[in-house]
Amino acid sequence: MMVRIFSKPQVLIWAFLFGILWCVYPAERVFSQQSATYVGSKVCMECHETEYTKFSTYAKKASSYEHIRKMQRGLTAEEFQGCFECHTTGYGKPGGFKSEKQTPNLKNVGCESCHGPGSLHAKSEDSEDIKGKLTAADCETCHNKERVEAFSYKPLVYGGAH
C-alpha cells in the first residue's frame, strides 16, 4: 500500500512555487556566492575609486596590520595571530589572509572585510554578488564589547569607512 503525502494539485502548486523561487533567486547565485574569493581592495578601486580613496586616506582600518605589527613585540606568536581576525581581510576563511608574504593584498582591513569576498562582484559588476547594505551587526564582529573594553577603545562603527 502506497501512502500519498501530497495530492496531485498540491504537487503542482509546490512545483509552481519552486519554479518562481528558482527564477527570482537562481541556484547558480546561491552556489556561486559560496565560491567567491577575496581579491583585495585595489581590485575594488577600479570601479569604486572615490570610496577607495576616502577609505585608504582617512580610515585607520586601511593600515590596521601596521597597528598590530607595532604591538607584536609584547605578544606571543599565538596572540599576534589572534589579531588577524579583525586586522586583516578574510583571515581564517577560504581565500583570505594567510601571511604578509603569501597574501600581501589582504594584510590590512579592506573593502571585503565588511562587504565579503569580491571576486564574483568584480567579475559580474552585479550588486547582488556582494553585500551592499551593512548594519551595525556587520561591524560588531570586530567592534564588540569584549574587544572595546580590552583595549579601552571606542570604535567609530559608522565612521571611517567611506
Secondary structure, 3 states (H helix, E strand, C coil): CCCCCCCHHHHHHHHHHHHHHHHHCCHHHHHHHHCCCCCCHHHHHCCCHHHHHHHHHHCHHHHHHHHHHHHHHHCCHHHHHHCHHHHCCCCCCCCCCCCCCCCHHHCCCCHHHHHCCCHHHHHHCCHHHCCCCCCHHHHCCCCCHHHHHHCCCCCCCCCCCC
